[in-house]
Amino acid sequence: MSNYSTSASNRNSQAVLDSALPKSYYQDDQQTKFMHLQAEIDSLLQQLQSLKQPKPVSADVDAENN
């Protein structure tokens, strides 16, 4: 019985450690490139979302139309 509980306890401890520490599936240089690409994607997505937002009509545009 103690072997089973010890084994279960070890697995639970390992699961806690695994969830607390982020894993790196890439080598350092690949991880750095990936992070740079991810930041660039986030920036481009933010730019795209700002372009999709309706632009407020300014008084200057109304004055030109009259």
Contacts in CASP RR format, 6 or more apart in sequence:
PFRMAT RR
TARGET T0000
AUTHOR 0000-0000-0000
METHOD contacts of the structure
MODEL  1
MSNYSTSASNRNSQAVLDSALPKSYYQDDQQTKFMHLQAEIDSLLQQLQS
LKQPKPVSADVDAENN
24 31 0 8 1.000
26 34 0 8 1.000
END
